[in-house]
Amino acid sequence: MAELIIHSEKIKDNIKFLNDYFKTHNIEWSLVTKVFSGDDTFIKTILTKDLIENIKSVSDSKLESLKKLKAVYPSLETIYINPPALTHIDEVIAYADISLNTSVATITALNASAQKKNIIHKIIIMIELGELREGISNDDVEAFYQQVADLSHIEVIGIGSNLGCMFGVEPSYNKLMQLDRSKELVASKCNKNLKFISGGTSITLPLLEADLVPKAINHFRVGEAAFLGICPLEGKKFKGLHKDTFEFYANIIELIEKEILPGGHTAEDSHGSAIKPCNNHKTLKSYKAILDFGLLDVDRADLQAEDTFQFVGATSDMVVIDVGDNKTKANTTKYKVGDKIKFRLNYIAVARLLSSKFVQKVYV
């Protein structure tokens, strides 16, 4: 079985580093744990009590993950970072102290559910800044706030935004200043001083370091930098964070010299794209290695091999690579069945591998 190696202490070091870093900038932050999908071993191994005691809150996009967190740490502040579905309102109230919202109907339903439990549910109103993800228009902030401000069991604690997650729209000082203007509009027109502007994520860290984040932005939601040590905008390591937090090893389960080109008429393959065989070999045959993971586990486009070979194709549960004549520069055999191929991963690859039940997770 292919293995995902998880370097627990390095991830914990990253979280501690970010906690100290944000403190020096007078910013509250929430650790976004969605990459681990509520994995029990993750909670036990990485989100240990000593770490949780220094984290203000944890965010996730899966209610099941928040449920597991609350079962272990009932007093931990949790944030549900998807706009809630109306069919899951009661679960949001049960497992999330705060939720991100863009719909008056949804907030009204949250209020009714919170009233039944006699609790106050906190919300952050999301503003759309060009990413075309969740968020209302800046122009609608005042009217939106007025529709939910008087709900008996809802407290609006802030406004927020999401940038860089879908179309890669880069954050900028001017874009983030739009959130500041929205907050000031609510303060002046509605006489409400919102506590948070949750406008920062991993992609915003370089701006914060360069002093290009407006002072009003006082809340960050960070996952990728904590777990992979990088800023998505540049793909580079941020300050003292660890990048080598995950390693993926696939096993060679077959290694046979085969024809370069498929034999017979080729149709679409199992994932809907025409097969494009390699045709730049000087011979008619080469060694094909089959690896024990597939499209159900991860998209190979999100992987970077540490060695040089060519991907031939993939099915739901295996990947085929072409290793040429399977010789080293010293003319010795390069690979054999049972050898492991190591890959570096991006954030999406880590998320998919962690959620795959066909990949072994090894915490070290």
C-alpha positions as CSV (number, residue, x, y, z in Angstrom):
1,M,0.0,0.0,0.0
2,A,1.3,3.5,-0.9
3,E,2.3,5.5,2.2
4,L,1.9,9.1,3.2
5,I,4.5,10.1,5.8
6,I,3.3,12.9,8.1
7,H,6.0,14.7,10.1
8,S,4.0,15.5,13.2
9,E,6.6,17.5,15.1
10,K,7.4,19.7,12.1
11,I,3.7,20.5,11.7
12,K,3.4,21.3,15.4
13,D,6.5,23.6,15.1
14,N,4.8,25.4,12.2
15,I,1.7,26.0,14.2
16,K,3.6,27.3,17.2
17,F,5.7,29.5,14.9
18,L,2.5,31.0,13.3
19,N,1.0,31.5,16.7
20,D,3.9,33.6,17.9
21,Y,4.2,35.4,14.6
22,F,0.5,36.5,14.7
23,K,0.9,37.6,18.3
24,T,3.7,40.0,17.3
25,H,1.3,41.6,14.8
26,N,-1.6,41.8,17.2
27,I,-3.7,39.5,15.0
28,E,-6.0,36.6,16.0
29,W,-6.0,33.6,13.8
30,S,-7.7,30.3,13.4
31,L,-6.1,27.1,12.3
32,V,-7.8,25.6,9.3
33,T,-7.7,21.9,9.6
34,K,-9.8,20.8,6.6
35,V,-6.8,19.1,5.0
36,F,-7.0,16.4,7.7
37,S,-10.8,15.8,7.4
38,G,-11.2,15.2,11.1
39,D,-8.8,12.3,11.2
40,D,-8.7,10.9,14.7
41,T,-5.0,10.2,14.7
42,F,-4.4,13.8,13.6
43,I,-6.3,15.1,16.6
44,K,-4.5,12.7,18.9
45,T,-1.0,13.2,17.5
46,I,-0.8,16.8,16.3
47,L,-3.7,18.8,18.0
48,T,-2.5,17.8,21.4
49,K,-3.6,19.6,24.5
50,D,-0.5,21.7,24.9
51,L,-0.9,23.0,21.3
52,I,-4.6,23.6,21.6
53,E,-4.2,25.7,24.8
54,N,-2.4,28.3,22.7
55,I,-4.7,28.4,19.7
56,K,-7.7,30.7,19.8
57,S,-9.8,28.7,17.4
58,V,-9.9,25.9,14.8
59,S,-11.7,26.2,11.5
60,D,-13.0,23.5,9.2
61,S,-15.3,23.0,6.2
62,K,-16.6,19.6,7.4
63,L,-19.1,19.4,10.2
64,E,-18.0,15.9,11.0
65,S,-14.5,17.3,11.7
66,L,-15.8,19.9,14.0
67,K,-17.9,17.3,15.8
68,K,-14.8,15.2,16.5
69,L,-12.9,18.3,17.7
70,K,-15.7,19.3,20.0
71,A,-15.8,15.7,21.4
72,V,-12.1,16.0,22.4
73,Y,-12.0,19.7,23.3
74,P,-15.5,20.9,24.2
75,S,-14.4,24.4,25.1
76,L,-12.4,24.9,21.9
77,E,-13.8,27.7,19.7
78,T,-14.7,26.3,16.3
79,I,-15.5,28.1,13.0
80,Y,-17.5,26.5,10.2
81,I,-15.9,28.1,7.1
82,N,-18.5,27.1,4.5
83,P,-21.8,29.0,4.1
84,P,-24.1,26.5,5.9
85,A,-26.6,24.4,4.0
86,L,-30.2,24.8,5.3
87,T,-30.4,21.0,5.8
88,H,-27.5,21.0,8.3
89,I,-28.4,24.1,10.4
90,D,-28.9,22.2,13.6
91,E,-25.4,20.5,13.2
92,V,-23.8,23.9,12.6
93,I,-25.3,25.2,15.8
94,A,-24.2,22.1,17.7
95,Y,-20.6,22.0,16.5
96,A,-19.6,25.5,15.4
97,D,-19.4,28.5,17.6
98,I,-19.0,30.8,14.6
99,S,-20.0,30.4,10.9
100,L,-19.3,32.3,7.7
101,N,-22.5,33.5,6.1
102,T,-23.9,35.1,2.9
103,S,-27.6,34.4,3.1
104,V,-30.3,36.1,5.2
105,A,-32.4,33.0,5.0
106,T,-29.6,30.8,6.3
107,I,-28.9,33.2,9.2
108,T,-32.6,33.3,10.1
109,A,-32.6,29.5,10.3
110,L,-29.4,29.6,12.4
111,N,-31.2,32.0,14.8
112,A,-34.2,29.7,15.1
113,S,-31.9,26.7,15.9
114,A,-29.8,28.7,18.3
115,Q,-32.9,29.9,20.1
116,K,-34.0,26.3,20.7
117,K,-30.7,25.6,22.4
118,N,-30.7,29.0,24.1
119,I,-27.3,29.9,22.9
120,I,-25.9,32.8,20.9
121,H,-24.4,31.9,17.5
122,K,-21.8,34.2,16.1
123,I,-21.4,34.9,12.4
124,I,-19.0,36.6,10.0
125,I,-20.5,38.2,6.9
126,M,-18.4,37.3,3.9
127,I,-17.7,39.9,1.2
128,E,-16.9,39.0,-2.4
129,L,-13.7,40.7,-3.6
130,G,-13.3,39.2,-7.1
131,E,-12.7,35.5,-6.4
132,L,-16.3,34.6,-7.3
133,R,-16.5,32.4,-4.3
134,E,-18.8,33.0,-1.3
135,G,-19.6,36.6,-0.5
136,I,-22.1,39.4,-0.9
137,S,-21.3,42.7,-2.7
138,N,-19.7,45.5,-0.8
139,D,-22.6,47.7,-1.9
140,D,-25.0,45.4,0.0
141,V,-23.3,45.2,3.3
142,E,-25.4,47.9,5.1
143,A,-28.7,46.5,4.0
144,F,-27.6,42.9,4.7
145,Y,-26.5,43.7,8.2
146,Q,-29.7,45.5,9.0
147,Q,-31.7,42.4,8.1
148,V,-29.9,40.2,10.6
149,A,-28.8,42.6,13.3
150,D,-31.9,42.3,15.4
151,L,-32.1,38.5,15.4
152,S,-32.3,37.4,19.1
153,H,-29.7,34.6,19.0
154,I,-27.3,35.8,16.4
155,E,-24.3,38.0,17.0
156,V,-22.5,39.5,14.0
157,I,-18.9,39.7,15.0
158,G,-17.2,40.6,11.8
159,I,-16.8,40.6,8.0
160,G,-14.5,38.6,6.0
161,S,-13.3,37.6,2.5
162,N,-11.7,34.7,0.6
163,L,-9.0,35.4,-2.0
164,G,-6.7,33.1,-4.0
165,C,-8.6,29.8,-3.4
166,M,-10.5,29.3,-6.7
167,F,-9.2,31.6,-9.4
168,G,-6.0,32.7,-7.7
169,V,-7.1,36.3,-7.3
170,E,-4.2,37.9,-5.4
171,P,-4.9,39.9,-2.3
172,S,-3.7,43.5,-2.3
173,Y,-3.8,46.5,0.0
174,N,-6.6,48.1,-2.0
175,K,-8.7,45.0,-2.0
176,L,-8.3,44.5,1.7
177,M,-9.1,48.2,2.3
178,Q,-12.6,47.4,0.8
179,L,-13.2,45.3,3.9
180,D,-12.1,48.2,6.1
181,R,-14.6,50.5,4.3
182,S,-17.4,48.0,4.8
183,K,-16.7,47.7,8.5
184,E,-16.7,51.5,8.8
185,L,-19.9,51.7,6.9
186,V,-21.6,49.3,9.4
187,A,-20.1,51.4,12.2
188,S,-21.4,54.7,10.9
189,K,-24.8,53.7,9.5
190,C,-25.8,50.9,11.9
191,N,-23.9,52.0,15.0
192,K,-22.2,48.6,15.3
193,N,-18.4,48.2,15.8
194,L,-17.6,44.8,14.4
195,K,-14.8,42.9,16.3
196,F,-13.2,41.2,13.3
197,I,-12.1,41.7,9.8
198,S,-11.2,38.2,8.8
199,G,-9.4,39.0,5.6
200,G,-6.2,37.1,5.9
201,T,-5.2,33.5,4.8
202,S,-1.9,31.8,3.9
203,I,-1.8,33.7,0.6
204,T,-1.8,37.0,2.5
205,L,1.2,36.3,4.7
206,P,3.8,37.9,2.3
207,L,1.7,41.2,2.4
208,L,1.7,41.1,6.1
209,E,5.4,40.6,6.2
210,A,5.9,43.6,3.8
211,D,3.5,45.8,5.9
212,L,1.0,45.9,3.1
213,V,-2.0,44.6,5.1
214,P,-4.3,47.4,6.4
215,K,-4.2,47.6,10.2
216,A,-7.9,46.9,10.4
217,I,-7.4,43.3,9.1
218,N,-7.2,41.6,12.5
219,H,-8.1,38.0,11.8
220,F,-6.5,35.3,9.7
221,R,-7.7,31.8,8.7
222,V,-4.6,29.7,7.9
223,G,-4.2,26.1,6.8
224,E,-1.7,25.7,4.0
225,A,1.1,27.6,5.6
226,A,0.7,25.7,8.9
227,F,0.7,22.3,7.3
228,L,3.0,22.7,4.3
229,G,5.1,25.7,5.4
230,I,4.4,27.7,2.2
231,C,2.6,30.8,0.9
232,P,0.4,29.6,-2.0
233,L,0.9,32.9,-4.0
234,E,4.6,32.1,-4.5
235,G,4.9,28.5,-3.5
236,K,7.8,29.4,-1.4
237,K,8.6,28.7,2.3
238,F,7.4,31.4,4.6
239,K,10.1,32.5,7.1
240,G,11.0,29.8,9.6
241,L,8.3,27.3,8.6
242,H,9.0,23.6,7.7
243,K,8.2,22.6,4.1
244,D,9.2,19.0,4.4
245,T,6.1,18.0,6.4
246,F,4.7,15.3,4.1
247,E,6.3,12.6,1.9
248,F,4.5,10.2,-0.4
249,Y,5.9,6.8,-1.3
250,A,4.4,4.5,-3.9
251,N,5.4,0.9,-4.4
252,I,6.4,-0.6,-7.7
253,I,4.1,-3.6,-8.1
254,E,5.0,-4.6,-11.6
255,L,8.1,-3.8,-13.8
256,I,8.1,-5.3,-17.3
257,E,9.6,-4.3,-20.6
258,K,6.6,-3.5,-22.9
259,E,5.8,-1.9,-26.2
260,I,6.1,1.9,-26.4
261,L,2.7,2.3,-28.1
262,P,-0.6,0.8,-27.1
263,G,-1.7,-2.1,-29.3
264,G,-4.9,-1.6,-31.3
265,H,-7.4,1.1,-31.6
266,T,-7.3,3.5,-28.6
267,A,-10.5,5.0,-27.2
268,E,-10.9,7.3,-24.2
269,D,-9.3,6.0,-21.0
270,S,-11.0,5.6,-17.7
271,H,-10.8,9.2,-16.7
272,G,-12.1,10.6,-20.0
273,S,-9.1,11.8,-21.9
274,A,-7.5,10.4,-25.0
275,I,-4.4,8.4,-24.4
276,K,-1.3,10.2,-25.6
277,P,1.6,7.7,-25.6
278,C,5.2,8.7,-25.5
279,N,6.7,8.5,-28.9
280,N,10.1,10.0,-28.5
281,H,11.9,6.7,-27.6
282,K,14.7,5.5,-29.9
283,T,13.5,1.9,-29.3
284,L,10.2,0.1,-29.7
285,K,10.1,-1.1,-26.1
286,S,10.7,0.4,-22.7
287,Y,10.2,-0.7,-19.1
288,K,6.9,0.2,-17.6
289,A,6.5,0.3,-13.8
290,I,3.1,0.1,-12.2
291,L,2.6,2.0,-8.9
292,D,0.0,1.2,-6.2
293,F,-2.1,4.4,-6.2
294,G,-4.5,5.8,-8.7
295,L,-7.0,8.6,-9.6
296,L,-9.2,7.8,-6.6
297,D,-6.3,8.7,-4.3
298,V,-4.7,11.7,-5.9
299,D,-4.3,13.5,-9.3
300,R,-0.8,12.9,-10.5
301,A,-0.6,16.5,-11.8
302,D,-0.4,17.5,-8.1
303,L,2.6,15.3,-7.5
304,Q,6.3,16.0,-8.3
305,A,8.6,13.0,-8.5
306,E,12.1,13.2,-7.1
307,D,13.4,11.1,-9.9
308,T,13.1,11.5,-13.7
309,F,10.6,9.4,-15.6
310,Q,7.5,9.8,-17.7
311,F,3.9,9.3,-16.6
312,V,2.2,6.9,-19.1
313,G,-1.3,6.9,-17.7
314,A,-3.5,6.3,-14.7
315,T,-6.6,4.3,-13.7
316,S,-8.7,4.5,-10.6
317,D,-6.2,2.4,-8.6
318,M,-2.9,2.4,-10.4
319,V,-0.4,4.7,-12.1
320,V,2.0,3.6,-14.9
321,I,5.3,5.2,-15.5
322,D,7.9,4.7,-18.2
323,V,11.5,4.3,-16.8
324,G,13.1,3.8,-20.2
325,D,15.8,1.1,-20.3
326,N,15.7,0.9,-16.5
327,K,19.5,1.6,-16.3
328,T,21.5,4.0,-14.2
329,K,24.4,6.0,-15.6
330,A,26.7,3.3,-14.4
331,N,24.6,0.8,-16.5
332,T,23.2,-1.0,-13.4
333,T,19.6,-1.8,-12.9
334,K,17.8,1.2,-11.6
335,Y,14.4,-0.1,-10.3
336,K,13.0,-3.5,-9.3
337,V,9.6,-4.7,-8.0
338,G,9.2,-3.6,-4.4
339,D,11.2,-0.4,-4.8
340,K,9.5,2.8,-3.6
341,I,9.1,6.0,-5.7
342,K,9.1,9.2,-3.7
343,F,6.9,12.2,-4.6
344,R,6.6,15.8,-3.3
345,L,3.1,17.1,-2.8
346,N,1.1,20.3,-3.1
347,Y,-1.8,21.2,-0.8
348,I,-4.5,19.5,-2.8
349,A,-2.5,16.3,-3.1
350,V,-2.0,16.2,0.6
351,A,-5.7,16.8,1.2
352,R,-6.8,14.0,-1.3
353,L,-4.2,11.5,0.1
354,L,-5.3,12.1,3.6
355,S,-8.9,11.5,2.7
356,S,-8.1,8.3,0.8
357,K,-8.8,5.1,2.6
358,F,-6.5,3.2,0.2
359,V,-3.3,5.1,1.3
360,Q,-1.6,4.2,4.6
361,K,-0.9,7.2,6.8
362,V,2.2,7.1,8.9
363,Y,2.7,9.7,11.6
364,V,6.3,10.1,12.6
